[in-house]
């Protein structure tokens, strides 16, 4: 009887120590942030900047460690995040919109917007059309004219299928009537940009932030922006609409932080209250600006509304582009 009583007491203590950590104690160790793209690309580059102050006591008080799981335009990482990531608050993920929503609409993946809980948005990075520095094309009109006269000869690199780059390329094709060959590259935006610089493709659709840094290095020319207004980072570059092509801002890449479904609500609430303040840090803003990375900070409620609106838009857009 004495043995049984001791065993019961031990089990009771064990059950208490195994209970979920209270939000007041969270986090007690470093937190990981899964990025579905390779090191050096825009999402990885920005994720490292916006999380660099996480260890400050004003924010999480623990560092955030980046874990890269690239492949298939983000599918590899987001499939893992939806099905295998722990939902204890210690594994967060970077999201890219329209990417994962468009991929879930197209099918063949394990995730949808219902698989994740958004925390906060840090940026909005429009797609741009780029060519190598030694390209004969200096305007988007010149590139489109060549593509129109030579169907299929203009190759466009991009970070994957049904990511913002691909959606912009589909919109450009539809708006211009020119037949182009979109080539998804392995390794995300960094690899897609390398293909342009190396001359492996005629042009590319990439993130403004990647293109900004490449132009600063003298490696590319930026011909147009897929947005409703010109960017302050490249104010000399027209929008596609200015050039007469009906391409809106559906491909703008919203980036932020999310957690898996099933994460305790207390932890979600704590992160939702803290992470946007972390993004607002002056050091973060300075480094993002230096890297040509547009910031667009949104709270959890604002992100939930944005996800819903983008899903509705993408349902219609993708149906019309097929």
N, C-alpha and C positions, 0 to 999 in steps of 0.2 A: 504493500500500500504506500509506504514511504517513497519507494522508487517511482511509482506512478505519479504521486503528487509532485515530485521534483521534475519529472518529465513534462508534466502539464505546465509547470511554472516556466520551464525552459522554453517550451513552445510558445508560451504567451509573450515572453521577452523577445523571441525570434520574430514573432509576427509584428511586434511593435517596431523593431529595427528594420524590417523589410517593408514597412508601410511607405507610401509615396512621400517624398520630401515636401514639406509645407512650403508654400510660396514665400513665406517670410525667410526661409533658409536658402532659397534658390537665388543664384546658383552657388554651389559649394565647390565646384571644380570647373575647368575650362569647358567652353561650349564649342561644338563644331558647326561649321556652315558649309554644307555641300553645294558645290558649284558644278552645274552640268556641262561645263565647257572647260577646255584646257587652260593651262597656265599661260598668261600673256595676252589673252583675249580681253575684250572690253569688260565682260561680266566679271572675270577673275580680277582684272586690274582694279575695277571700281569696288568690288567686294572687299579687297584688302585695304582700300582707303577708308571706306565708310565704317569698317569694324576696328580700325587701328586704336581707337580710344575706349574700346569696350571694357578694358581692365580698370579704368578710372572708377573711383568709388562713387562718383556722381551717376554712373551708368550701371553696368552689370557687376563691376568689381571683380570680374574674371575675364581673361582673354578669350577671343574667338579665334579658332583655328580653322583655316580654309582647307577643305578636302575636295579635290577635283575628281569628278567621275564623268569624263567626257565620252561622247559617242552618239552617233545617229541623230545629230541635231538637237541633243539634249535628252533624247528618249532614254538612254541608258541610265543617266542620273535620276531622272524623275520617276522611271519605273522602279528603281531601287528605293527611292524616297517614299513612294506610295505603298510599297509592299513590305519592305524590310527595315526601314529606319525605326529606331526606338522613339516612342512618343512620350518621353519623360522630360522634354524641354531641353535636353542636352544635345539634341541633333536638330539643327535648323537647316533650311534649304534656301538657296537663292531662286527666285522665280523670274521668268522672262515672259512677258505678255507682248505680243499675241502668241508666242511660240507654243507653250504647253496647251493652251486652249484650242488653238488651231489644230494641233496634233491630235487632241482628244476628239475633236469633231471629225477628223479624217479617219480615226479608228486605228486599231492595231496596237494600242498602248494600254497600260494598266491604270491610268489616272485620268482624272477630269478635275474641274474646279472644286468638285465635292470631296476630293481626296485630301485637300490641304486647308489649313487655316492661315490666312494672311496675317502678318504682324504690322508691317509698314513698308512704304515705297520710298526708294531713295532717288530714282532718276527716271528720265524719259529721253531716250537716245534715238533720234530719227535715222532712217536709212538714207544713204547717199549713193550716188553713182560715181565710181572712180575709174580712172585709167592710169596707166603708168606715166611717169614723168616725161618719157620720150615718145608717148603716143601721138599720132598725127591729129587726134581729135582734141579740140579745145573747148567745145561747147556740146551740150546735150543734143542740140539740133543736128550738129554734124554727125554725131554717133548714130542717131536715129535715122538720118538720111542714108547712111551706109547700110544700116541693118535693113531698111526698107528695100533698097536696091539689091541686097545680097542676102536673101532669106537663109537663116540658120548659120551664117558665118560669124555673127557676133556672139561670142561665148561670154557668159557672165558667171563669175564665181560667187559663192555665198556660203553661209555657215551651215546649211542643211536644208532639209525639206520642211515646208510649212513653218519656218521661222520668219521673222520680220523681213529678212533679205529676200526670201522666196516669194512672200506675199507682194512685196514691192515690185519684184521682177515680173510677176504675173500681171499686176496692175499696169506696169509700163507696157508690156506686150499688148494688153487689151486696149490701152489708151492710144497707142501709136499705130497699131495694126501691123507692126514689124515682127517677124518671126525671129526670136533669139533662143539661144541654147543655154539654159541655166544649169550650172554644174555645181552640185553640193560638194563641199570639200570636207575631208576628215580633219578634225582639229579646231573647228569653230572659226570665228572671225579672224583670228591671227593667221591661220593657214590660208583662208580665203584672200586675205590681203597680200600674203606672200606670193600667191599665184598671180595676182595683178602685177606686183613689182617685178616678178621674174619674167613676165611676158608669156606665161602659160595660158592666159586667157586674154581676150581683147579688152574686157572691162570687168568690173565687179560691182556688186551691191553690198555695202558694208555699213557698219555703225559710224555715225559722225565722229564719235570719240576715237575709234581706231584710225579713221581717215584723217582726222585733225593731226594726230601725232605723226602719221606717215607723210602728210604734206609738210609739216614743220621740218621733217628730215629731208625734204626734197625728193621723196620717192614716188609721189602720186600727184595727179591733178584731180580735183573734185569738180564734177560737172553740174550736179543738181542735187537738191534735197527733197526727199519725199515727206513733206510736211505742209502745213497750211501757211506758215510764215518762214522767212529766212531765219537762220540761226545767228545769234550774236557772235558765236565762235568763228563763223565763216560768212560774214555779212556780204561778201562779194559774190557769193554763189546763189543763183536763183533757185526757187522751188520749181518742181516739175510743172505745177499749175501756171507759174509765170511764163514758162516756156511753151504753154499752150496744150499741155497734156493733162488729162483729167485723172490725176493721182493724188489722193487725199492723205491723211495721216494715219490710216489703218495699220500701217507697218511700224509705227513708232514703238520702240522697244522700252516698255516699262520694266524697271528692275526693282526688286525689293526682297524682303525676308518673309518666310513662311515656316510653319511647323506642320508635322503630320496630323491628320485627323486623329482625335482621341487624346491629344495632349491635354492635361488638366486645365480647366478654364481659369483657375487662379494664376497659373503660369502664363497662359495666353494674355490675360489682363495685365500682368506685371510687365511682360515684354512689350505689349502694345502701349503702355504708358512710358516706357523707358527708351525704346529703340528710336523713335522719331527724334527725341532730344539728342541722342547720340549722333544722328545724321546731321543735326543742326550745328554741331560743334564747329568753331571757326577754323581749326586746323584741317578738319575734313573738307570744309567748303573751299579752302585755299588750294588744297592738293587736287580736288576734283576740277576746279577751274583751270589749274595749270595743265592738267591732262586733257583738256577739251571735253570734259564729261559733264553734260547738262544735268543739274539736279532738279528733282521735282518731288519734294517730300510730301507724303500723304499718310494720314492715320489709318488705322485698321478699318474703321467704318468707311472711310473714303475709298480704300482699296477694294473692299467688298462691293461697293457700288460700281467701281471701275471694272472689276472682273465681270460683273453681271452685264454691264453695258457693252463691253468688248465681246463677250460671248454672243450676244444678240447680233451685233454688227458682223462678226465673223461668220456666223451661220449664213447670213444673206450674202456676204461677200464671196465666200468660198463656193457657194452654190452657183453664183454668177460667173465665176472664173473657170469652171469646169467645161 
